[in-house]
């Protein structure tokens, strides 16, 4: 009985313990479930489709808000003009003052908040996608200035566009969202991933401007990308489609439209949109738009260059920043004043009204001089009782041409796509009206007469002109998405391709032209005939570097004389084996800490054996502290002045001693695999690698030895046909070191014909070299320090170095990785004789030009 009683007690105890354990497990599972749910949500929130949805939704809201605000502003503008009807003076005053206030406000606001918001934005974005970092370009301040400035500019009625600035706005939104999404996923801290998100932002920017997702994706690929990653294709289409859908849904929700339709809907006939006999007219439109687009780019660049010239007028306009945009707005508003000259160029029409009227189905030459037919609407502004339709269209095109070219140079957020789009539509409409006049009864086909549609010509002209200015073909897709009809897609593609063929042979695209004017570090396209040039022909052999035995003095001199972002590290000055590269910020932090007052105090306390500081001092890397300069009161005694001088002398002595110590490279973060090329890498392959990987520079090695460097500047000069110093490149066959060249090695070199100019240049070169040698020897005698500036180049680089000195004769640019340095990638050679004759110097230069060893 006792045994059974004990067993029963143990059974009850075990059951009770199991119940308690189960209840504890149940209590612990609730926090675990919450943690799992939180991790799941965080993981899902970090996925790309969430980012794209947020980006598309944000940009659709911003685009619709800007369109709504600018439309209300234009309505108020026209209402004021209509209410003052009967008083021409007040009408003119209101017509001119209203846009001037808005434009000057946009200019002032952007200047105060973020000057980076001025202009289009696509050229800078092309540079960013190339791997270049532009400061303060993708910030919230730039976003605010761009949105408010662009809304004011669009609401003024001036010929400025929305597409370019909105691409900039979308890229800023993507950058800010990337920083926010980095909370949920660490992939958004990756620079390469952020670049891909910027590409998607370009598609969203174009798609929400025109409600054209397909054309937006294709246009962003053509404009911003040299090489497009296929993995970004679905991202671009997803974000563009979602943003365009939300953008049009908002219009339906606000009763602006009945359903989701095209932005500029047309009603061309679909059964027989055009006849084959009209194809020559479409081709003429394309070719003419090619010439006109190239001239537009040229005119825009000349205006910008004129404003950048250092003249008294430009200095005055730069000092008073509001005068230029105010004057341009005043002139444009005066010429478009409807009761004045504007009645002869449809000046009362706003940009959106111009497009809708130019795309209508009426033939204006047939209704001119007769009562307006029903449904004509705002197109009646193109009809004047005393002036022909052709005169009005020609005046409109000429006046709007230079107005658009000048207005896009104002210091406000402005694009050129829509102004050029309107110009192309006007030119196409002009050709269409001419065709309707030549064929008044239409074109006979299969026993049926089909009339000419001038509106179709306007659509083709708009696509061709924008394609010529931007050097893109996707404008044809954007046009048929804008109009909602694909009937004219074939002649549209023919005209766009012809316009591109003409324009690309005459001028760069508008965005590349702005890049050239602003001198942004963007790599141009490689032209034909550059395939026989190699890296050894364009690289710079005098490279600034650090070795594993470099001292802090050498490091300090290197940082003071260069502005390089990365500096190569070699094993030693003799072997020149490339070990890696070091960021400038890392080296600057090491030098600042090495000479910091904190470290000096720590060293002094350590020498004195103070135990308090030995354990509390932690070496840090603060910003370099400037030595304080004390201003002693005039009443101080001479003893105080001598004490201060002694302290200053002791500090300087300590710094001088510390600068002679070697740098501990093991304590520095080193990139062990910088991008490298070999000497025989072709220019074509180098251009491909720089474009594909977004490189800023690449080191040239030979069996692991650092022999040169190629930066973006050198590559750009080589593509343009010259070296970094401006000297034309040698013929491609001059750099070949093959068997055929070695077989001809002993043949007498071709002599260069002598001339008075060449002899004078050679004598001047000889005198300059002699002076440099004397100065170098005197400096060496005075300092008595080996190395430094007296280290001559190696035999392998003698020809290149001499060519650089002969071509430049000046100190090289500090912003390029190819700047000359006291630490050169060259062992010493035999000294040069100070006596240089004309014949010896001529032979020396001929040897350098032919790349033969001296």
DAPEZI-V460343 format. One record per helix or strand of 2 or more residues. SS is the DSSP state (a for helix, b for strand). FROM is the first residue (numbers start at 0). TO is the last residue. Records with the same first field share a line. If there is no record, write none. Layout:
BEGIN
SS=FROM-TO / FROM-TO
END
This chain:
BEGIN
a=1-44 / 47-82 / 87-112 / 114-116 / 121-128 / 139-154 / 162-180 / 185-188 / 190-209 / 212-223 / 229-252 / 275-307 / 311-318 / 320-334 / 340-343 / 350-357 / 363-366 / 376-381 / 388-406 / 416-437 / 453-469 / 474-482 / 488-503 / 509-517 / 534-537 / 551-560 / 583-593 / 596-607 / 610-615 / 637-658 / 664-666 / 682-692 / 711-719 / 731-734 / 738-742 / 755-782 / 787-789 / 794-806 / 837-849
b=442-444 / 447-449 / 544-546 / 565-569 / 576-582 / 675-676 / 696-701 / 704-710
END
